[in-house]
Amino acid sequence: MSSADATAGTALSQEAAQALRAAMEILDAGAIETVSDEAVQQLLLAGTKLYFAKRDSGSKLAALPGPEDITASEVATACVGLTEVVNLELFELALWAAWSNV
C-alpha cells in the first residue's frame, strides 16, 4: 500500500465518523428531507462495496458495530432494498450465504 493509499484511507475513516455523527443528528432532528436520495444511495453503495472488499479479503468484520445502534426493521428494510437493486431473491441469498465462506 502506498502512502497516498494510507492517507486516503485515514481521511475516509475520519469522514465516515463525521458522516455518521451528521446522520444521527439529522435523524434525531427529524430532518431527513434535508438529505438527498442520491446522498443516501452514495453512502450505502460506498459502505456496501468496502464491506464486501474487507470480507472478501478474509476479514471477519461484523457488518455493524452492535445491535444497540440499529433495529431489526432498519436492517430488514436495507437488506430488502439491496436485494431488489440486483434482482436477488431471499432464497438465493440464503443459498449463497450457506455456500459462501465470505
N, CA, C and O of each residue as an XYZ file, in Angstrom:
408
protein
N       0.849     -1.172      0.000
C       0.000      0.000      0.000
C       0.891      1.231      0.000
O       1.843      1.315      0.775
N       0.583      2.182     -0.867
C       1.366      3.408     -0.936
C       0.942      4.372      0.163
O      -0.108      4.204      0.784
N       1.772      5.385      0.395
C       1.423      6.372      1.422
C       0.189      7.168      1.000
O      -0.569      7.631      1.851
N      -0.016      7.329     -0.308
C      -1.225      8.014     -0.789
C      -2.465      7.199     -0.448
O      -3.494      7.755     -0.064
N      -2.364      5.862     -0.590
C      -3.482      4.988     -0.233
C      -3.765      5.064      1.257
O      -4.922      5.130      1.674
N      -2.707      5.054      2.057
C      -2.870      5.134      3.514
C      -3.494      6.461      3.909
O      -4.355      6.507      4.788
N      -3.068      7.540      3.266
C      -3.620      8.860      3.561
C      -5.103      8.912      3.192
O      -5.913      9.454      3.944
N      -5.455      8.348      2.033
C      -6.859      8.316      1.613
C      -7.690      7.489      2.584
O      -8.813      7.864      2.920
N      -7.143      6.365      3.036
C      -7.856      5.519      3.992
C      -8.071      6.216      5.318
O      -9.147      6.108      5.906
N      -7.065      6.930      5.799
C      -7.191      7.679      7.048
C      -8.230      8.778      6.909
O      -9.058      8.979      7.798
N      -8.181      9.489      5.786
C      -9.151     10.566      5.550
C     -10.563      9.999      5.486
O     -11.486     10.573      6.063
N     -10.738      8.890      4.797
C     -12.066      8.281      4.690
C     -12.570      7.839      6.054
O     -13.752      7.999      6.357
N     -11.698      7.290      6.875
C     -12.093      6.865      8.226
C     -12.606      8.049      9.036
O     -13.613      7.936      9.736
N     -11.929      9.162      8.945
C     -12.356     10.369      9.673
C     -13.667     10.907      9.113
O     -14.556     11.302      9.868
N     -13.785     10.922      7.793
C     -15.005     11.424      7.159
C     -16.195     10.516      7.451
O     -17.323     10.993      7.581
N     -15.951      9.212      7.556
C     -17.036      8.280      7.870
C     -17.588      8.558      9.260
O     -18.802      8.548      9.464
N     -16.703      8.806     10.210
C     -17.146      9.130     11.573
C     -17.949     10.426     11.572
O     -18.962     10.533     12.263
N     -17.503     11.400     10.804
C     -18.231     12.665     10.704
C     -19.592     12.466     10.033
O     -20.589     13.050     10.456
N     -19.626     11.646      8.994
C     -20.889     11.384      8.289
C     -21.879     10.686      9.211
O     -23.068     11.005      9.196
N     -21.405      9.735     10.015
C     -22.293      9.040     10.950
C     -22.852     10.015     11.985
O     -24.050     10.002     12.272
N     -21.989     10.857     12.542
C     -22.473     11.855     13.520
C     -23.508     12.786     12.884
O     -24.541     13.074     13.488
N     -23.231     13.248     11.679
C     -24.165     14.147     10.985
C     -25.493     13.445     10.716
O     -26.558     14.034     10.901
N     -25.431     12.193     10.281
C     -26.659     11.444     10.001
C     -27.484     11.265     11.272
O     -28.705     11.421     11.247
N     -26.831     10.943     12.370
C     -27.555     10.749     13.630
C     -28.204     12.050     14.087
O     -29.321     12.035     14.604
N     -27.519     13.171     13.904
C     -28.099     14.474     14.255
C     -29.321     14.764     13.393
O     -30.335     15.251     13.893
N     -29.227     14.467     12.103
C     -30.347     14.693     11.187
C     -31.528     13.809     11.578
O     -32.670     14.268     11.598
N     -31.256     12.551     11.885
C     -32.329     11.642     12.305
C     -32.953     12.105     13.612
O     -34.176     12.106     13.751
N     -32.115     12.500     14.576
C     -32.625     12.976     15.868
C     -33.493     14.226     15.705
O     -34.461     14.423     16.440
N     -33.133     15.063     14.737
C     -33.890     16.296     14.491
C     -35.117     16.054     13.621
O     -35.936     16.956     13.440
N     -35.253     14.837     13.076
C     -36.379     14.550     12.189
C     -36.294     15.318     10.882
O     -37.313     15.701     10.308
N     -35.060     15.545     10.412
C     -34.853     16.387      9.236
C     -34.353     15.587      8.034
O     -33.484     16.053      7.298
N     -34.894     14.391      7.832
C     -34.392     13.548      6.742
C     -34.621     14.159      5.361
O     -33.924     13.819      4.406
N     -35.583     15.049      5.259
C     -35.844     15.679      3.961
C     -34.692     16.578      3.515
O     -34.636     16.974      2.351
N     -33.776     16.902      4.424
C     -32.631     17.744      4.076
C     -31.512     16.958      3.402
O     -30.556     17.549      2.901
N     -31.622     15.637      3.387
C     -30.600     14.782      2.772
C     -31.161     14.239      1.464
O     -32.254     13.673      1.437
N     -30.415     14.411      0.390
C     -30.903     13.944     -0.911
C     -30.897     12.415     -0.980
O     -30.113     11.748     -0.305
N     -31.782     11.888     -1.802
C     -31.814     10.441     -2.033
C     -30.460      9.965     -2.563
O     -29.981      8.894     -2.193
N     -29.852     10.770     -3.432
C     -28.563     10.405     -4.019
C     -27.478     10.300     -2.958
O     -26.617      9.424     -3.048
N     -27.500     11.171     -1.957
C     -26.504     11.108     -0.885
C     -26.649      9.811     -0.088
O     -25.654      9.171      0.251
N     -27.881      9.433      0.205
C     -28.127      8.177      0.935
C     -27.631      6.994      0.099
O     -26.975      6.094      0.624
N     -27.940      6.995     -1.195
C     -27.505      5.908     -2.072
C     -25.982      5.835     -2.164
O     -25.413      4.743     -2.163
N     -25.325      6.980     -2.242
C     -23.860      7.000     -2.332
C     -23.226      6.447     -1.058
O     -22.264      5.682     -1.129
N     -23.752      6.822      0.093
C     -23.213      6.318      1.361
C     -23.421      4.809      1.484
O     -22.521      4.083      1.906
N     -24.614      4.345      1.111
C     -24.906      2.915      1.187
C     -24.047      2.122      0.204
O     -23.549      1.047      0.539
N     -23.876      2.648     -0.999
C     -23.045      1.986     -2.005
C     -21.593      1.900     -1.534
O     -20.975      0.839     -1.622
N     -21.057      2.995     -1.044
C     -19.666      3.002     -0.578
C     -19.473      2.018      0.569
O     -18.517      1.242      0.570
N     -20.370      2.048      1.535
C     -20.255      1.138      2.671
C     -20.376     -0.316      2.260
O     -19.641     -1.168      2.759
N     -21.297     -0.606      1.355
C     -21.509     -1.985      0.898
C     -20.284     -2.500      0.154
O     -19.843     -3.624      0.394
N     -19.727     -1.692     -0.748
C     -18.563     -2.117     -1.520
C     -17.334     -2.299     -0.628
O     -16.583     -3.259     -0.800
N     -17.124     -1.388      0.319
C     -15.991     -1.527      1.235
C     -16.158     -2.743      2.142
O     -15.197     -3.471      2.393
N     -17.374     -2.963      2.629
C     -17.638     -4.122      3.482
C     -17.364     -5.422      2.731
O     -16.724     -6.330      3.260
N     -17.854     -5.505      1.493
C     -17.597     -6.705      0.693
C     -16.103     -6.914      0.490
O     -15.605     -8.028      0.654
N     -15.389     -5.859      0.137
C     -13.953     -5.986     -0.117
C     -13.211     -6.473      1.130
O     -12.309     -7.305      1.029
N     -13.583     -5.965      2.290
C     -12.955     -6.416      3.544
C     -13.249     -7.892      3.786
O     -12.338     -8.666      4.079
N     -14.514     -8.286      3.665
C     -14.891     -9.692      3.909
C     -14.245    -10.613      2.869
O     -13.778    -11.704      3.197
N     -14.225    -10.162      1.618
C     -13.656    -10.964      0.546
C     -12.150    -11.160      0.728
O     -11.587    -12.148      0.254
N     -11.502    -10.220      1.414
C     -10.060    -10.326      1.651
C      -9.738    -11.178      2.878
O      -8.570    -11.363      3.220
N     -10.785    -11.700      3.544
C     -10.567    -12.592      4.671
C     -10.911    -12.005      6.024
O     -10.867    -12.717      7.027
N     -11.250    -10.741      6.082
C     -11.616    -10.110      7.348
C     -12.946    -10.684      7.847
O     -13.835    -10.995      7.054
N     -13.067    -10.816      9.139
C     -14.325    -11.270      9.744
C     -15.085    -10.080     10.342
O     -15.829    -10.223     11.312
N     -14.882     -8.920      9.746
C     -15.528     -7.682     10.171
C     -17.038     -7.867     10.287
O     -17.681     -8.349      9.354
N     -17.594     -7.488     11.419
C     -19.054     -7.502     11.576
C     -19.639     -6.372     10.727
O     -19.003     -5.333     10.545
N     -20.828     -6.575     10.221
C     -21.448     -5.569      9.349
C     -21.692     -4.249     10.068
O     -21.597     -3.180      9.464
N     -22.003     -4.323     11.351
C     -22.299     -3.123     12.141
C     -21.646     -3.263     13.506
O     -21.350     -4.376     13.940
N     -21.415     -2.129     14.198
C     -20.733     -2.198     15.492
C     -21.477     -3.013     16.540
O     -20.848     -3.691     17.353
N     -22.789     -2.959     16.533
C     -23.544     -3.717     17.520
C     -25.029     -3.504     17.368
O     -25.465     -2.559     16.710
N     -25.809     -4.379     17.975
C     -27.265     -4.312     17.793
C     -27.904     -3.103     18.474
O     -29.038     -2.748     18.152
N     -27.207     -2.474     19.398
C     -27.805     -1.336     20.091
C     -27.900     -0.092     19.205
O     -28.600      0.860     19.549
N     -27.200     -0.095     18.066
C     -27.178      1.069     17.186
C     -28.193      1.008     16.050
O     -28.332      1.969     15.293
N     -28.912     -0.126     15.924
C     -29.815     -0.292     14.786
C     -30.930     -1.263     15.162
O     -30.748     -2.133     16.015
N     -32.076     -1.107     14.521
C     -33.196     -2.005     14.803
C     -33.297     -3.086     13.729
O     -32.735     -2.955     12.642
N     -34.019     -4.146     14.053
C     -34.266     -5.208     13.078
C     -35.033     -4.665     11.875
O     -34.798     -5.098     10.747
N     -35.933     -3.736     12.099
C     -36.698     -3.138     10.991
C     -35.778     -2.376     10.047
O     -35.939     -2.446      8.829
N     -34.814     -1.651     10.604
C     -33.865     -0.903      9.762
C     -33.004     -1.854      8.938
O     -32.769     -1.614      7.754
N     -32.536     -2.930      9.561
C     -31.716     -3.915      8.846
C     -32.539     -4.591      7.751
O     -32.081     -4.704      6.614
N     -33.745     -5.037      8.084
C     -34.586     -5.729      7.107
C     -34.905     -4.822      5.917
O     -34.860     -5.266      4.770
N     -35.223     -3.567      6.184
C     -35.542     -2.633      5.104
C     -34.344     -2.433      4.186
O     -34.495     -2.430      2.964
N     -33.157     -2.266      4.761
C     -31.951     -2.094      3.945
C     -31.649     -3.357      3.143
O     -31.311     -3.276      1.962
N     -31.767     -4.511      3.772
C     -31.498     -5.781      3.073
C     -32.442     -5.987      1.901
O     -32.009     -6.359      0.810
N     -33.722     -5.748      2.119
C     -34.697     -5.907      1.038
C     -34.393     -4.928     -0.090
O     -34.443     -5.298     -1.262
N     -34.082     -3.692      0.253
C     -33.744     -2.700     -0.769
C     -32.519     -3.097     -1.574
O     -32.499     -2.942     -2.795
N     -31.498     -3.609     -0.901
C     -30.287     -4.038     -1.600
C     -30.565     -5.214     -2.532
O     -30.077     -5.239     -3.662
N     -31.336     -6.177     -2.071
C     -31.619     -7.340     -2.919
C     -32.477     -6.955     -4.127
O     -32.334     -7.544     -5.199
N     -33.355     -5.986     -3.963
C     -34.187     -5.547     -5.088
C     -33.344     -4.915     -6.192
O     -33.627     -5.108     -7.374
N     -32.317     -4.168     -5.819
C     -31.479     -3.484     -6.803
C     -30.819     -4.469     -7.759
O     -30.697     -4.197     -8.954
N     -30.394     -5.611     -7.231
C     -29.686     -6.592     -8.057
C     -30.564     -7.790     -8.422
O     -30.072     -8.804     -8.919
N     -31.864     -7.661     -8.172
C     -32.824     -8.711     -8.515
C     -32.438    -10.057     -7.902
O     -32.429    -11.084     -8.581
N     -32.121    -10.032     -6.608
C     -31.722    -11.224     -5.870
C     -32.857    -11.613     -4.931
O     -33.276    -10.820     -4.088
N     -33.348    -12.832     -5.083
C     -34.417    -13.320     -4.221
C     -33.841    -13.742     -2.871
O     -32.681    -14.143     -2.788
N     -34.640    -13.653     -1.827
C     -34.158    -14.019     -0.498
C     -33.726    -15.480     -0.428
O     -32.787    -15.812      0.295
N     -34.400    -16.354     -1.170
C     -33.997    -17.761     -1.220
C     -32.593    -17.891     -1.793
O     -31.777    -18.653     -1.275
N     -32.307    -17.149     -2.864
C     -30.976    -17.170     -3.463
C     -29.929    -16.630     -2.488
O     -28.811    -17.140     -2.416
N     -30.299    -15.614     -1.757
C     -29.397    -15.046     -0.760
C     -29.076    -16.074      0.326
O     -27.927    -16.199      0.750
N     -30.085    -16.798      0.766
C     -29.870    -17.829      1.786
C     -28.955    -18.934      1.255
O     -28.078    -19.408      1.977
N     -29.149    -19.344      0.014
C     -28.268    -20.354     -0.580
C     -26.844    -19.839     -0.678
O     -25.900    -20.552     -0.338
N     -26.682    -18.607     -1.140
C     -25.354    -18.024     -1.261
C     -24.668    -17.965      0.088
O     -23.484    -18.284      0.192
N     -25.385    -17.565      1.117
C     -24.800    -17.471      2.450
C     -24.375    -18.847      2.954
O     -23.348    -18.968      3.622
N     -25.153    -19.886      2.642
C     -24.811    -21.233      3.079
C     -23.588    -21.789      2.350
O     -22.812    -22.548      2.930
N     -23.417    -21.418      1.093
C     -22.322    -21.951      0.286
C     -21.057    -21.097      0.350
O     -19.978    -21.556     -0.023
N     -21.187    -19.882      0.813
C     -20.077    -18.924      0.775
C     -19.238    -19.020      2.040
O     -19.718    -19.415      3.103
N     -17.986    -18.652      1.897
C     -17.127    -18.542      3.083
C     -16.793    -17.084      3.370
O     -15.886    -16.801      4.152
N     -17.514    -16.161      2.747
C     -17.293    -14.730      2.976
C     -18.036    -14.310      4.216
O     -17.989    -13.140      4.598
